[in-house]
Amino acid sequence: MQELNRRYAGDDYPTDVLSFVDGSREPETGRKYFGDVVIAVPVAEEQARAAGHSLATEVALLVVHGVLHLLGHDHGRTKERALMEAAESEILKILGIPSLSPRAP
């Protein structure tokens, strides 16, 4: 994961989740392929332990976070971060998962 983070995000450390936006269309159906979300389970395990919740909760948070990136959300600026965190909270609430924010570097 550190290599992927270095190569595609320019950050030389192991991260918890990376999103790779695609946006292409399936030729036969026209359905949009949004991209890929990669989760580093060892990092997620450490984060879950540190936060005092289950690995399943941490992975759910990371999946939601990654998919929101595929949909165009970003957390690079304060206003964008607030919008993304609000979307995360709403989705996690719908899924019945306590609202948690990822630990962004």
N, CA, C and O atoms as a MOPAC input file, in Angstrom:
PM7 MOZYME 1SCF
protein

 N      0.82100 1    -1.18400 1     0.00000 1
 C      0.00000 1     0.00000 1     0.00000 1
 C      0.87200 1     1.25700 1     0.00000 1
 O      0.52200 1     2.26400 1    -0.61500 1
 N      1.98700 1     1.19000 1     0.68000 1
 C      2.88700 1     2.34200 1     0.67800 1
 C      3.37100 1     2.63900 1    -0.73400 1
 O      3.45500 1     3.80200 1    -1.12800 1
 N      3.68700 1     1.60200 1    -1.49400 1
 C      4.13700 1     1.79900 1    -2.88000 1
 C      3.03400 1     2.43300 1    -3.73000 1
 O      3.30500 1     3.34600 1    -4.51100 1
 N      1.79900 1     1.96000 1    -3.58500 1
 C      0.67900 1     2.55700 1    -4.31900 1
 C      0.49200 1     4.02000 1    -3.91900 1
 O      0.26700 1     4.88300 1    -4.76700 1
 N      0.58900 1     4.27800 1    -2.63600 1
 C      0.42800 1     5.64600 1    -2.14900 1
 C      1.53100 1     6.55500 1    -2.68900 1
 O      1.28100 1     7.70200 1    -3.06100 1
 N      2.74100 1     6.02900 1    -2.72500 1
 C      3.86900 1     6.81100 1    -3.24700 1
 C      3.68400 1     7.05700 1    -4.74300 1
 O      3.84300 1     8.18100 1    -5.22100 1
 N      3.35300 1     6.01000 1    -5.46600 1
 C      3.25000 1     6.10400 1    -6.92500 1
 C      2.09000 1     6.98000 1    -7.38500 1
 O      2.24800 1     7.77700 1    -8.31000 1
 N      0.93600 1     6.84400 1    -6.75600 1
 C     -0.25700 1     7.51700 1    -7.26900 1
 C     -0.68300 1     8.76000 1    -6.49100 1
 O     -1.38400 1     9.61400 1    -7.03300 1
 N     -0.27100 1     8.87200 1    -5.23600 1
 C     -0.66800 1    10.03900 1    -4.44900 1
 C      0.52600 1    10.90200 1    -4.05500 1
 O      0.36000 1    12.01900 1    -3.56600 1
 N      1.74400 1    10.37000 1    -4.27200 1
 C      2.94000 1    11.12600 1    -3.94400 1
 C      3.27600 1    11.17700 1    -2.47000 1
 O      4.09000 1    11.99600 1    -2.04200 1
 N      2.65500 1    10.30400 1    -1.68800 1
 C      2.90300 1    10.25900 1    -0.24400 1
 C      3.61400 1     8.95800 1     0.11100 1
 O      3.11400 1     7.87200 1    -0.18500 1
 N      4.76600 1     9.06600 1     0.73800 1
 C      5.60600 1     7.89100 1     1.00600 1
 C      5.34700 1     7.30500 1     2.39200 1
 O      6.22500 1     7.31500 1     3.25600 1
 N      4.13600 1     6.79800 1     2.59200 1
 C      3.79100 1     6.09900 1     3.83400 1
 C      2.61100 1     5.16800 1     3.53100 1
 O      1.86300 1     5.40000 1     2.58200 1
 N      2.45300 1     4.13200 1     4.32800 1
 C      1.30600 1     3.24300 1     4.11300 1
 C      0.02700 1     3.95000 1     4.55100 1
 O     -0.04900 1     4.47800 1     5.66100 1
 N     -0.95600 1     3.95700 1     3.69400 1
 C     -2.22600 1     4.60200 1     4.01300 1
 C     -3.30200 1     3.54500 1     4.19900 1
 O     -3.07200 1     2.36500 1     3.93600 1
 N     -4.45300 1     3.95900 1     4.64500 1
 C     -5.52400 1     3.00600 1     4.89900 1
 C     -6.37100 1     2.71400 1     3.66400 1
 O     -6.78800 1     1.57400 1     3.45800 1
 N     -6.63100 1     3.73200 1     2.84100 1
 C     -7.50700 1     3.54700 1     1.68000 1
 C     -7.05200 1     4.46700 1     0.54800 1
 O     -6.64600 1     5.60800 1     0.77000 1
 N     -7.13100 1     3.94100 1    -0.65400 1
 C     -6.87000 1     4.72800 1    -1.86400 1
 C     -8.01500 1     4.49100 1    -2.83800 1
 O     -8.54400 1     3.38400 1    -2.93900 1
 N     -8.38600 1     5.53800 1    -3.54800 1
 C     -9.42000 1     5.43400 1    -4.57200 1
 C     -8.80200 1     5.77800 1    -5.91500 1
 O     -8.02500 1     6.72600 1    -6.03500 1
 N     -9.15900 1     4.99200 1    -6.92200 1
 C     -8.65500 1     5.20100 1    -8.27300 1
 C     -9.85700 1     5.43600 1    -9.18500 1
 O    -10.54700 1     4.49400 1    -9.57300 1
 N    -10.09400 1     6.68100 1    -9.51600 1
 C    -11.24300 1     7.06100 1   -10.33400 1
 C    -11.03500 1     6.57300 1   -11.75900 1
 O     -9.94400 1     6.70900 1   -12.31400 1
 N    -12.07500 1     6.00900 1   -12.34700 1
 C    -12.01500 1     5.54000 1   -13.72700 1
 C    -12.98300 1     6.34600 1   -14.58400 1
 O    -12.54800 1     7.12500 1   -15.43200 1
 N    -14.26900 1     6.17800 1   -14.38200 1
 C    -15.26300 1     6.94700 1   -15.11800 1
 C    -15.60800 1     6.42400 1   -16.49600 1
 O    -16.38300 1     7.05200 1   -17.21900 1
 N    -15.04300 1     5.27700 1   -16.87700 1
 C    -15.36100 1     4.73100 1   -18.20000 1
 C    -16.77300 1     4.12500 1   -18.20400 1
 O    -17.40900 1     3.99900 1   -17.15800 1
 N    -17.23300 1     3.76400 1   -19.36700 1
 C    -18.56200 1     3.15800 1   -19.51500 1
 C    -18.42900 1     1.74100 1   -20.04700 1
 O    -17.58800 1     1.46000 1   -20.90100 1
 N    -19.26200 1     0.86200 1   -19.53700 1
 C    -19.35600 1    -0.51500 1   -20.01500 1
 C    -19.94200 1    -0.45500 1   -21.42200 1
 O    -21.04900 1     0.05000 1   -21.60700 1
 N    -19.20900 1    -0.96700 1   -22.42200 1
 C    -19.66600 1    -0.83800 1   -23.81200 1
 C    -21.04600 1    -1.42900 1   -24.08100 1
 O    -21.82800 1    -0.85600 1   -24.84000 1
 N    -21.34800 1    -2.55800 1   -23.47300 1
 C    -22.61900 1    -3.22400 1   -23.77900 1
 C    -23.81800 1    -2.60400 1   -23.07600 1
 O    -24.91000 1    -2.55100 1   -23.64200 1
 N    -23.62400 1    -2.13200 1   -21.84400 1
 C    -24.75900 1    -1.62700 1   -21.07100 1
 C    -24.74800 1    -0.10800 1   -20.91200 1
 O    -25.78300 1     0.48800 1   -20.61500 1
 N    -23.59400 1     0.52100 1   -21.10700 1
 C    -23.47700 1     1.94900 1   -20.90100 1
 C    -23.32700 1     2.34200 1   -19.44500 1
 O    -23.24200 1     3.52600 1   -19.11900 1
 N    -23.29300 1     1.34100 1   -18.56400 1
 C    -23.13400 1     1.63700 1   -17.13900 1
 C    -21.75000 1     2.22100 1   -16.86600 1
 O    -20.74500 1     1.80900 1   -17.44500 1
 N    -21.74300 1     3.18800 1   -15.96700 1
 C    -20.48900 1     3.85300 1   -15.61200 1
 C    -19.70600 1     3.00700 1   -14.61500 1
 O    -20.25800 1     2.48900 1   -13.64400 1
 N    -18.39800 1     2.87800 1   -14.87900 1
 C    -17.48500 1     2.22300 1   -13.94200 1
 C    -16.77100 1     3.34000 1   -13.19800 1
 O    -15.94600 1     4.05000 1   -13.77100 1
 N    -17.09200 1     3.49100 1   -11.91800 1
 C    -16.56500 1     4.61600 1   -11.15300 1
 C    -15.09100 1     4.46500 1   -10.81700 1
 O    -14.37100 1     5.46300 1   -10.76500 1
 N    -14.62500 1     3.24500 1   -10.58800 1
 C    -13.21900 1     3.03000 1   -10.27400 1
 C    -13.02700 1     1.98200 1    -9.20500 1
 O    -13.90900 1     1.16100 1    -8.95000 1
 N    -11.86400 1     2.01900 1    -8.58400 1
 C    -11.48500 1     1.01500 1    -7.59200 1
 C    -11.18300 1     1.66400 1    -6.24600 1
 O    -10.69200 1     2.79100 1    -6.17200 1
 N    -11.48800 1     0.93100 1    -5.19900 1
 C    -11.13100 1     1.33400 1    -3.84600 1
 C    -10.24800 1     0.22700 1    -3.28700 1
 O    -10.63300 1    -0.94200 1    -3.27200 1
 N     -9.06100 1     0.60900 1    -2.82600 1
 C     -8.10500 1    -0.35300 1    -2.25700 1
 C     -7.97000 1    -0.04500 1    -0.77200 1
 O     -7.71500 1     1.09300 1    -0.37600 1
 N     -8.14700 1    -1.08800 1     0.04600 1
 C     -8.05300 1    -0.93500 1     1.50100 1
 C     -6.90400 1    -1.77700 1     2.01400 1
 O     -6.76800 1    -2.94900 1     1.66100 1
 N     -6.07300 1    -1.16700 1     2.85700 1
 C     -4.97000 1    -1.88100 1     3.50400 1
 C     -5.50100 1    -2.44000 1     4.82000 1
 O     -5.62500 1    -1.71400 1     5.80600 1
 N     -5.81100 1    -3.72400 1     4.82700 1
 C     -6.39700 1    -4.33800 1     6.01400 1
 C     -5.48200 1    -4.23800 1     7.23500 1
 O     -5.98200 1    -3.95700 1     8.32400 1
 N     -4.16000 1    -4.45400 1     7.11200 1
 C     -3.32500 1    -4.29900 1     8.30500 1
 C     -3.40300 1    -2.89800 1     8.91500 1
 O     -3.41000 1    -2.75500 1    10.13800 1
 N     -3.46000 1    -1.87600 1     8.08200 1
 C     -3.58600 1    -0.50300 1     8.58300 1
 C     -4.96600 1    -0.32500 1     9.21400 1
 O     -5.09200 1     0.28700 1    10.27500 1
 N     -5.99600 1    -0.85600 1     8.56400 1
 C     -7.35700 1    -0.77100 1     9.10000 1
 C     -7.44700 1    -1.47400 1    10.45300 1
 O     -8.12200 1    -0.98600 1    11.35900 1
 N     -6.77700 1    -2.60900 1    10.59400 1
 C     -6.77800 1    -3.32800 1    11.88100 1
 C     -6.17100 1    -2.46900 1    12.98300 1
 O     -6.71600 1    -2.39400 1    14.08400 1
 N     -5.05800 1    -1.82900 1    12.69600 1
 C     -4.41000 1    -0.96100 1    13.68200 1
 C     -5.31700 1     0.20400 1    14.05400 1
 O     -5.44800 1     0.53800 1    15.23100 1
 N     -5.94100 1     0.81900 1    13.06200 1
 C     -6.82100 1     1.95800 1    13.31300 1
 C     -8.03900 1     1.54200 1    14.12300 1
 O     -8.46100 1     2.26200 1    15.02900 1
 N     -8.60300 1     0.38900 1    13.80300 1
 C     -9.76600 1    -0.09900 1    14.54300 1
 C     -9.40300 1    -0.33800 1    16.00500 1
 O    -10.14800 1     0.03400 1    16.91200 1
 N     -8.26700 1    -0.95400 1    16.21400 1
 C     -7.80000 1    -1.22700 1    17.58500 1
 C     -7.60300 1     0.09100 1    18.33500 1
 O     -8.04100 1     0.22200 1    19.47700 1
 N     -6.95500 1     1.05700 1    17.71000 1
 C     -6.69000 1     2.35100 1    18.34700 1
 C     -7.98300 1     3.11500 1    18.64300 1
 O     -8.07200 1     3.82500 1    19.64500 1
 N     -8.97700 1     2.96900 1    17.77500 1
 C    -10.24200 1     3.68400 1    17.94900 1
 C    -11.21600 1     2.93500 1    18.85200 1
 O    -12.22600 1     3.49200 1    19.28000 1
 N    -10.90800 1     1.66600 1    19.14100 1
 C    -11.76400 1     0.88200 1    20.02100 1
 C    -13.03300 1     0.36500 1    19.37700 1
 O    -14.04600 1     0.17100 1    20.05000 1
 N    -12.97900 1     0.14100 1    18.06800 1
 C    -14.13000 1    -0.46600 1    17.41000 1
 C    -13.66400 1    -1.65500 1    16.56400 1
 O    -12.46900 1    -1.94000 1    16.48700 1
 N    -14.60500 1    -2.33200 1    15.94200 1
 C    -14.29200 1    -3.55400 1    15.20100 1
 C    -13.63700 1    -3.25200 1    13.85400 1
 O    -13.74100 1    -2.14900 1    13.31800 1
 N    -12.96200 1    -4.26900 1    13.33000 1
 C    -12.39400 1    -4.16500 1    11.98700 1
 C    -13.50900 1    -3.95300 1    10.97100 1
 O    -13.33500 1    -3.19200 1    10.01900 1
 N    -14.64800 1    -4.61100 1    11.15500 1
 C    -15.77200 1    -4.44900 1    10.22700 1
 C    -16.23800 1    -2.99200 1    10.17600 1
 O    -16.53800 1    -2.47500 1     9.09900 1
 N    -16.29900 1    -2.33600 1    11.32500 1
 C    -16.68700 1    -0.92400 1    11.36800 1
 C    -15.66200 1    -0.07200 1    10.64000 1
 O    -16.02300 1     0.82100 1     9.87400 1
 N    -14.38300 1    -0.34500 1    10.87700 1
 C    -13.32200 1     0.42400 1    10.22200 1
 C    -13.35800 1     0.23500 1     8.71600 1
 O    -13.22700 1     1.20200 1     7.96600 1
 N    -13.53200 1    -0.99700 1     8.26600 1
 C    -13.58100 1    -1.26000 1     6.83200 1
 C    -14.80200 1    -0.58500 1     6.20600 1
 O    -14.70800 1    -0.04100 1     5.10500 1
 N    -15.93900 1    -0.61200 1     6.89000 1
 C    -17.12700 1     0.07100 1     6.37100 1
 C    -16.85100 1     1.56100 1     6.20800 1
 O    -17.20400 1     2.15200 1     5.18800 1
 N    -16.22700 1     2.16000 1     7.19800 1
 C    -15.86300 1     3.57100 1     7.11500 1
 C    -14.95800 1     3.82800 1     5.92100 1
 O    -15.16400 1     4.78700 1     5.17700 1
 N    -13.95700 1     2.97500 1     5.73400 1
 C    -13.00800 1     3.16700 1     4.64000 1
 C    -13.65300 1     2.96000 1     3.27300 1
 O    -13.32300 1     3.66100 1     2.31600 1
 N    -14.57100 1     2.00000 1     3.18000 1
 C    -15.28400 1     1.78500 1     1.91400 1
 C    -16.11500 1     3.02300 1     1.57800 1
 O    -16.07400 1     3.51500 1     0.45000 1
 N    -16.85700 1     3.51800 1     2.54700 1
 C    -17.66800 1     4.71900 1     2.32400 1
 C    -16.76900 1     5.88800 1     1.92600 1
 O    -17.06600 1     6.60800 1     0.97400 1
 N    -15.68700 1     6.07000 1     2.64500 1
 C    -14.74300 1     7.15200 1     2.36100 1
 C    -14.19200 1     7.02400 1     0.93300 1
 O    -14.16000 1     7.99800 1     0.18100 1
 N    -13.76200 1     5.81800 1     0.57800 1
 C    -13.20400 1     5.58800 1    -0.75100 1
 C    -14.21300 1     5.80500 1    -1.86400 1
 O    -13.88600 1     6.39000 1    -2.89700 1
 N    -15.43600 1     5.33900 1    -1.65900 1
 C    -16.47000 1     5.50600 1    -2.68500 1
 C    -16.82800 1     6.98400 1    -2.84000 1
 O    -17.07500 1     7.45000 1    -3.95300 1
 N    -16.85800 1     7.71400 1    -1.74100 1
 C    -17.12400 1     9.15100 1    -1.86400 1
 C    -16.05100 1     9.84500 1    -2.69500 1
 O    -16.34800 1    10.77500 1    -3.44500 1
 N    -14.80700 1     9.39500 1    -2.56300 1
 C    -13.75400 1     9.94100 1    -3.43600 1
 C    -14.05300 1     9.61100 1    -4.89900 1
 O    -13.86400 1    10.45900 1    -5.77200 1
 N    -14.51500 1     8.39600 1    -5.17400 1
 C    -14.84900 1     8.02700 1    -6.55200 1
 C    -15.96100 1     8.91200 1    -7.11000 1
 O    -16.03000 1     9.16100 1    -8.31300 1
 N    -16.82400 1     9.37800 1    -6.22100 1
 C    -17.94700 1    10.21500 1    -6.63400 1
 C    -17.59800 1    11.69700 1    -6.69200 1
 O    -18.45200 1    12.53800 1    -6.97200 1
 N    -16.31600 1    12.01000 1    -6.42000 1
 C    -15.85500 1    13.38400 1    -6.57400 1
 C    -15.63000 1    14.16300 1    -5.29600 1
 O    -15.19800 1    15.31400 1    -5.34800 1
 N    -15.91100 1    13.56800 1    -4.15300 1
 C    -15.66100 1    14.26600 1    -2.89000 1
 C    -14.16600 1    14.33900 1    -2.61300 1
 O    -13.38900 1    13.49300 1    -3.05600 1
 N    -13.78700 1    15.36900 1    -1.87000 1
 C    -12.39200 1    15.53500 1    -1.48700 1
 C    -12.36900 1    16.13100 1    -0.09200 1
 O    -13.35700 1    16.71700 1     0.35100 1
 N    -11.25900 1    15.98700 1     0.59800 1
 C    -11.14700 1    16.56900 1     1.93100 1
 C     -9.89400 1    17.42600 1     2.04800 1
 O     -9.32800 1    17.58400 1     3.13000 1
 N     -9.47400 1    17.97300 1     0.91800 1
 C     -8.27100 1    18.78800 1     0.89800 1
 C     -8.46900 1    20.18400 1     1.46200 1
 O     -7.51200 1    20.80100 1     1.92900 1
 N     -9.68500 1    20.68900 1     1.42800 1
 C     -9.97900 1    22.02200 1     1.94500 1
 C    -11.03200 1    21.90500 1     3.04000 1
 O    -11.80700 1    20.94900 1     3.07000 1
 N    -11.05100 1    22.86700 1     3.92100 1
 C    -11.94900 1    22.81600 1     5.08200 1
 C    -13.41100 1    22.64400 1     4.67600 1
 O    -14.10900 1    21.79500 1     5.22900 1
 N    -13.88300 1    23.44800 1     3.70800 1
 C    -15.28300 1    23.36100 1     3.28800 1
 C    -15.57500 1    21.99100 1     2.66600 1
 O    -16.59900 1    21.38000 1     2.97100 1
 N    -14.69100 1    21.51300 1     1.80800 1
 C    -14.87200 1    20.21200 1     1.16900 1
 C    -14.83600 1    19.09400 1     2.20800 1
 O    -15.59800 1    18.13100 1     2.12200 1
 N    -13.94800 1    19.22800 1     3.18600 1
 C    -13.84500 1    18.22500 1     4.25300 1
 C    -15.17000 1    18.13100 1     5.01000 1
 O    -15.64500 1    17.03200 1     5.29500 1
 N    -15.76700 1    19.28000 1     5.33700 1
 C    -17.03100 1    19.29000 1     6.06400 1
 C    -18.13800 1    18.61000 1     5.25600 1
 O    -18.94200 1    17.86200 1     5.81400 1
 N    -18.18400 1    18.86500 1     3.94900 1
 C    -19.18600 1    18.22900 1     3.09500 1
 C    -18.97800 1    16.72400 1     3.01500 1
 O    -19.93600 1    15.95300 1     3.07400 1
 N    -17.72900 1    16.31300 1     2.88100 1
 C    -17.42700 1    14.88500 1     2.78600 1
 C    -17.75200 1    14.18200 1     4.10600 1
 O    -18.33600 1    13.09800 1     4.10900 1
 N    -17.37500 1    14.79800 1     5.21800 1
 C    -17.65900 1    14.18600 1     6.51900 1
 C    -19.16100 1    14.09900 1     6.77600 1
 O    -19.62700 1    13.13200 1     7.37900 1
 N    -19.92300 1    15.09200 1     6.32700 1
 C    -21.37900 1    15.04800 1     6.48000 1
 C    -21.96600 1    13.89900 1     5.65500 1
 O    -22.85700 1    13.18900 1     6.11900 1
 N    -21.46600 1    13.72100 1     4.43900 1
 C    -21.92500 1    12.61400 1     3.59600 1
 C    -21.56000 1    11.27900 1     4.22400 1
 O    -22.38000 1    10.36100 1     4.24600 1
 N    -20.32900 1    11.15900 1     4.74000 1
 C    -19.92000 1     9.93100 1     5.41900 1
 C    -20.84400 1     9.61800 1     6.59100 1
 O    -21.30900 1     8.48800 1     6.74200 1
 N    -21.10200 1    10.62100 1     7.41000 1
 C    -21.95200 1    10.42800 1     8.58900 1
 C    -23.34100 1     9.96200 1     8.19900 1
 O    -23.89000 1     9.05200 1     8.82100 1
 N    -23.91500 1    10.57700 1     7.17300 1
 C    -25.25900 1    10.20100 1     6.73500 1
 C    -25.29800 1     8.76600 1     6.21200 1
 O    -26.20800 1     8.00700 1     6.54400 1
 N    -24.32400 1     8.40100 1     5.40700 1
 C    -24.28300 1     7.03600 1     4.86100 1
 C    -24.07300 1     6.02000 1     5.97100 1
 O    -24.74700 1     4.99000 1     6.00500 1
 N    -23.14700 1     6.29900 1     6.87700 1
 C    -22.89500 1     5.37400 1     7.98400 1
 C    -24.13300 1     5.23800 1     8.86900 1
 O    -24.42200 1     4.14900 1     9.36400 1
 N    -24.86300 1     6.33200 1     9.07000 1
 C    -26.10100 1     6.28700 1     9.85400 1
 C    -27.11200 1     5.36100 1     9.18200 1
 O    -27.74700 1     4.54200 1     9.84700 1
 N    -27.25700 1     5.48900 1     7.87300 1
 C    -28.17800 1     4.63200 1     7.11800 1
 C    -27.77100 1     3.17100 1     7.25700 1
 O    -28.62500 1     2.28700 1     7.33700 1
 N    -26.46300 1     2.92100 1     7.28400 1
 C    -25.95200 1     1.55700 1     7.41600 1
 C    -25.98200 1     1.04000 1     8.85600 1
 O    -25.68300 1    -0.12600 1     9.11200 1
 N    -26.34700 1     1.92400 1     9.79500 1
 C    -26.40400 1     1.52800 1    11.19700 1
 C    -25.04700 1     1.46300 1    11.86900 1
 O    -24.85600 1     0.71800 1    12.83000 1
 N    -24.10100 1     2.24600 1    11.36000 1
 C    -22.74600 1     2.26100 1    11.89400 1
 C    -22.50700 1     3.60800 1    12.55200 1
 O    -22.86100 1     4.64400 1    11.99000 1
 N    -21.90700 1     3.60300 1    13.74400 1
 C    -21.62200 1     4.89000 1    14.40600 1
 C    -20.80000 1     5.80400 1    13.49800 1
 O    -19.90700 1     5.34600 1    12.78500 1
 N    -21.10600 1     7.08000 1    13.53300 1
 C    -20.39600 1     8.05000 1    12.71500 1
 C    -18.97500 1     8.22700 1    13.21000 1
 O    -18.74500 1     8.60200 1    14.35900 1
 N    -18.04200 1     7.95800 1    12.34600 1
 C    -16.61400 1     8.06600 1    12.65500 1
 C    -15.93800 1     8.73800 1    11.48900 1
 O    -16.29900 1     8.49000 1    10.33900 1
 N    -14.97100 1     9.58000 1    11.75600 1
 C    -14.20300 1    10.20100 1    10.68100 1
 C    -12.87900 1     9.47900 1    10.52700 1
 O    -12.25100 1     9.11100 1    11.52000 1
 N    -12.44500 1     9.27100 1     9.27900 1
 C    -11.13700 1     8.65200 1     9.08500 1
 C    -10.02700 1     9.57800 1     9.55400 1
 O    -10.19000 1    10.79800 1     9.58800 1
 N     -8.93700 1     9.00300 1     9.90200 1
 C     -7.78500 1     9.77700 1    10.33800 1
 C     -6.94700 1    10.13300 1     9.12400 1
 O     -6.01700 1     9.40700 1     8.77100 1
 N     -7.27100 1    11.23900 1     8.49100 1
 C     -6.53600 1    11.65900 1     7.29000 1
 C     -5.20000 1    12.27200 1     7.71400 1
 O     -5.13400 1    13.01700 1     8.69200 1
 N     -4.15500 1    11.95800 1     6.98200 1
 C     -2.84400 1    12.52800 1     7.31300 1
 C     -2.81000 1    14.02700 1     7.07600 1
 O     -1.78200 1    14.66500 1     7.30400 1

